[in-house]
Every structure is written in structure tokens, then in C-alpha cells.
């Protein structure tokens, strides 16, 4: 037992001696300061910004058109008939067993041109001086033919009397019947210097073509 005590005492002395010598041989040094490296900054030249191209929006025919609103309309209000308002009175039916006079309602289909038929009429080739137009009223272009771009020609025959007036004008032939009425009406308003034979004014039968041209309309 004494031997164990001596061994423990010796071990304790060795441990304390080791600690004492370590403090002498290796004194405590302050820890070295930590050096922090400063980060390196690299400057990069940025390229200039390019302008943004405007966005092109394709429009198609399927685009929804803006809605159209009808303008407000005034509400129909029934009109009150006053004493001053015009009222078409209904005529009473004719009495029974009474036949109307046919001569009063019949409209003649053709004009009576027998008056100038009795005149002595000459052809232009037999005259000393042929009739000369003094007033030439242009024909009125039919609306429908002008709208459709149709041209035409009408040959009109008529009589120039001793006063230079036009009598009995009618269409001899035409390329379009729609032009005949306008041509005849225009020629009927013409005025002439009458033809002369043996020094006197005479009645002359003439034919003149009337041309309907869109450039002249």
C-alpha cells in the first residue's frame, strides 16, 4: 500500500512539473491578427443601349369595328287633325245607270299632224338655199343610259316651215330606243333660218342624226 502511495505521488509530481516547464518554455502568445483581403473591383465598359424598335401590330380585316350607335329618334306622335288642316274629301261614286261620256275621258293616242301634211314641202337638194340652224337645244341624256355608260344615235326627221320652226319631228331609226324621246324633244325646240327657193322661203323636209356621247353629257 505504501508503494502505491509513492507511485501516485511521483506521477503527480511529474504532471505538475510538465505543466510548469511548458509555461516557461512556450509562453502564451497573442493570436496573430486576421488580415482581410480587400476585394478587387473590375470596371467593365458597358456597350451603349440600342433604341428599342417599335412593336408593329398587324391589323387584319377581322378586327372588330367600333359599334355604331343610331342617333336617337323622336317618338312618333299622332297628329291631331284641326279645322285648318287640309283633308282630301272622297268623291261619291257616280249614280247608278249613268254611263260617263267617253269623249270627255278618252285621251288621243296620236297627235293630229294633218295640218302640215297639206303643205308644199321641198327636199334640200331642190333648194337654192338650205335651212340653217339658229338655235340648237342639246338633248337631255337619259339618266339610266348615262349611269350605265351607254351611248347611242337617233336619226330624226322633221319639217322646217317658212318661219323656221320645226314641225312633226319623229325618230326614223335609233341604236337605242331609250334615246328617241330625248332626241325628238330636243329637235322640236330648234329654230332655223328657213330654206329658200326662187327667192322665197319654203317648207323643207330634213333629217339630222342626234348623237349621245358621254363626253358631251
Secondary structure as a PSIPRED ss2 file (coil, helix, strand):
# PSIPRED VFORMAT (PSIPRED V4.0)

   1 X C   1.000  0.000  0.000
   2 X H   0.000  1.000  0.000
   3 X H   0.000  1.000  0.000
   4 X H   0.000  1.000  0.000
   5 X H   0.000  1.000  0.000
   6 X H   0.000  1.000  0.000
   7 X H   0.000  1.000  0.000
   8 X H   0.000  1.000  0.000
   9 X H   0.000  1.000  0.000
  10 X H   0.000  1.000  0.000
  11 X H   0.000  1.000  0.000
  12 X H   0.000  1.000  0.000
  13 X H   0.000  1.000  0.000
  14 X H   0.000  1.000  0.000
  15 X H   0.000  1.000  0.000
  16 X H   0.000  1.000  0.000
  17 X H   0.000  1.000  0.000
  18 X H   0.000  1.000  0.000
  19 X H   0.000  1.000  0.000
  20 X H   0.000  1.000  0.000
  21 X H   0.000  1.000  0.000
  22 X H   0.000  1.000  0.000
  23 X H   0.000  1.000  0.000
  24 X H   0.000  1.000  0.000
  25 X H   0.000  1.000  0.000
  26 X C   1.000  0.000  0.000
  27 X C   1.000  0.000  0.000
  28 X C   1.000  0.000  0.000
  29 X C   1.000  0.000  0.000
  30 X C   1.000  0.000  0.000
  31 X C   1.000  0.000  0.000
  32 X C   1.000  0.000  0.000
  33 X C   1.000  0.000  0.000
  34 X C   1.000  0.000  0.000
  35 X C   1.000  0.000  0.000
  36 X C   1.000  0.000  0.000
  37 X C   1.000  0.000  0.000
  38 X C   1.000  0.000  0.000
  39 X C   1.000  0.000  0.000
  40 X C   1.000  0.000  0.000
  41 X C   1.000  0.000  0.000
  42 X C   1.000  0.000  0.000
  43 X C   1.000  0.000  0.000
  44 X C   1.000  0.000  0.000
  45 X C   1.000  0.000  0.000
  46 X C   1.000  0.000  0.000
  47 X C   1.000  0.000  0.000
  48 X C   1.000  0.000  0.000
  49 X C   1.000  0.000  0.000
  50 X C   1.000  0.000  0.000
  51 X C   1.000  0.000  0.000
  52 X C   1.000  0.000  0.000
  53 X C   1.000  0.000  0.000
  54 X C   1.000  0.000  0.000
  55 X C   1.000  0.000  0.000
  56 X C   1.000  0.000  0.000
  57 X C   1.000  0.000  0.000
  58 X C   1.000  0.000  0.000
  59 X C   1.000  0.000  0.000
  60 X C   1.000  0.000  0.000
  61 X C   1.000  0.000  0.000
  62 X C   1.000  0.000  0.000
  63 X C   1.000  0.000  0.000
  64 X C   1.000  0.000  0.000
  65 X C   1.000  0.000  0.000
  66 X C   1.000  0.000  0.000
  67 X C   1.000  0.000  0.000
  68 X C   1.000  0.000  0.000
  69 X C   1.000  0.000  0.000
  70 X C   1.000  0.000  0.000
  71 X C   1.000  0.000  0.000
  72 X C   1.000  0.000  0.000
  73 X C   1.000  0.000  0.000
  74 X C   1.000  0.000  0.000
  75 X C   1.000  0.000  0.000
  76 X C   1.000  0.000  0.000
  77 X C   1.000  0.000  0.000
  78 X C   1.000  0.000  0.000
  79 X C   1.000  0.000  0.000
  80 X C   1.000  0.000  0.000
  81 X C   1.000  0.000  0.000
  82 X C   1.000  0.000  0.000
  83 X C   1.000  0.000  0.000
  84 X C   1.000  0.000  0.000
  85 X C   1.000  0.000  0.000
  86 X C   1.000  0.000  0.000
  87 X C   1.000  0.000  0.000
  88 X C   1.000  0.000  0.000
  89 X C   1.000  0.000  0.000
  90 X C   1.000  0.000  0.000
  91 X C   1.000  0.000  0.000
  92 X C   1.000  0.000  0.000
  93 X C   1.000  0.000  0.000
  94 X C   1.000  0.000  0.000
  95 X C   1.000  0.000  0.000
  96 X C   1.000  0.000  0.000
  97 X C   1.000  0.000  0.000
  98 X C   1.000  0.000  0.000
  99 X C   1.000  0.000  0.000
 100 X C   1.000  0.000  0.000
 101 X C   1.000  0.000  0.000
 102 X H   0.000  1.000  0.000
 103 X H   0.000  1.000  0.000
 104 X H   0.000  1.000  0.000
 105 X H   0.000  1.000  0.000
 106 X C   1.000  0.000  0.000
 107 X C   1.000  0.000  0.000
 108 X C   1.000  0.000  0.000
 109 X C   1.000  0.000  0.000
 110 X C   1.000  0.000  0.000
 111 X C   1.000  0.000  0.000
 112 X C   1.000  0.000  0.000
 113 X C   1.000  0.000  0.000
 114 X H   0.000  1.000  0.000
 115 X H   0.000  1.000  0.000
 116 X H   0.000  1.000  0.000
 117 X H   0.000  1.000  0.000
 118 X C   1.000  0.000  0.000
 119 X C   1.000  0.000  0.000
 120 X C   1.000  0.000  0.000
 121 X E   0.000  0.000  1.000
 122 X E   0.000  0.000  1.000
 123 X E   0.000  0.000  1.000
 124 X H   0.000  1.000  0.000
 125 X H   0.000  1.000  0.000
 126 X H   0.000  1.000  0.000
 127 X C   1.000  0.000  0.000
 128 X C   1.000  0.000  0.000
 129 X E   0.000  0.000  1.000
 130 X C   1.000  0.000  0.000
 131 X C   1.000  0.000  0.000
 132 X E   0.000  0.000  1.000
 133 X E   0.000  0.000  1.000
 134 X E   0.000  0.000  1.000
 135 X E   0.000  0.000  1.000
 136 X C   1.000  0.000  0.000
 137 X C   1.000  0.000  0.000
 138 X C   1.000  0.000  0.000
 139 X C   1.000  0.000  0.000
 140 X C   1.000  0.000  0.000
 141 X C   1.000  0.000  0.000
 142 X C   1.000  0.000  0.000
 143 X H   0.000  1.000  0.000
 144 X H   0.000  1.000  0.000
 145 X H   0.000  1.000  0.000
 146 X H   0.000  1.000  0.000
 147 X H   0.000  1.000  0.000
 148 X H   0.000  1.000  0.000
 149 X C   1.000  0.000  0.000
 150 X C   1.000  0.000  0.000
 151 X C   1.000  0.000  0.000
 152 X E   0.000  0.000  1.000
 153 X E   0.000  0.000  1.000
 154 X E   0.000  0.000  1.000
 155 X E   0.000  0.000  1.000
 156 X E   0.000  0.000  1.000
 157 X E   0.000  0.000  1.000
 158 X E   0.000  0.000  1.000
 159 X E   0.000  0.000  1.000
 160 X E   0.000  0.000  1.000
 161 X C   1.000  0.000  0.000
 162 X C   1.000  0.000  0.000
 163 X C   1.000  0.000  0.000
 164 X C   1.000  0.000  0.000
 165 X E   0.000  0.000  1.000
 166 X E   0.000  0.000  1.000
 167 X E   0.000  0.000  1.000
 168 X E   0.000  0.000  1.000
 169 X E   0.000  0.000  1.000
 170 X E   0.000  0.000  1.000
 171 X E   0.000  0.000  1.000
 172 X E   0.000  0.000  1.000
 173 X E   0.000  0.000  1.000
 174 X E   0.000  0.000  1.000
 175 X C   1.000  0.000  0.000
 176 X C   1.000  0.000  0.000
 177 X H   0.000  1.000  0.000
 178 X H   0.000  1.000  0.000
 179 X H   0.000  1.000  0.000
 180 X H   0.000  1.000  0.000
 181 X H   0.000  1.000  0.000
 182 X H   0.000  1.000  0.000
 183 X H   0.000  1.000  0.000
 184 X H   0.000  1.000  0.000
 185 X H   0.000  1.000  0.000
 186 X H   0.000  1.000  0.000
 187 X H   0.000  1.000  0.000
 188 X H   0.000  1.000  0.000
 189 X C   1.000  0.000  0.000
 190 X C   1.000  0.000  0.000
 191 X E   0.000  0.000  1.000
 192 X E   0.000  0.000  1.000
 193 X E   0.000  0.000  1.000
 194 X C   1.000  0.000  0.000
 195 X C   1.000  0.000  0.000
 196 X E   0.000  0.000  1.000
 197 X E   0.000  0.000  1.000
 198 X C   1.000  0.000  0.000
 199 X C   1.000  0.000  0.000
 200 X E   0.000  0.000  1.000
 201 X E   0.000  0.000  1.000
 202 X C   1.000  0.000  0.000
 203 X E   0.000  0.000  1.000
 204 X E   0.000  0.000  1.000
 205 X E   0.000  0.000  1.000
 206 X E   0.000  0.000  1.000
 207 X E   0.000  0.000  1.000
 208 X E   0.000  0.000  1.000
 209 X E   0.000  0.000  1.000
 210 X E   0.000  0.000  1.000
 211 X E   0.000  0.000  1.000
 212 X E   0.000  0.000  1.000
 213 X C   1.000  0.000  0.000
 214 X H   0.000  1.000  0.000
 215 X H   0.000  1.000  0.000
 216 X H   0.000  1.000  0.000
 217 X C   1.000  0.000  0.000
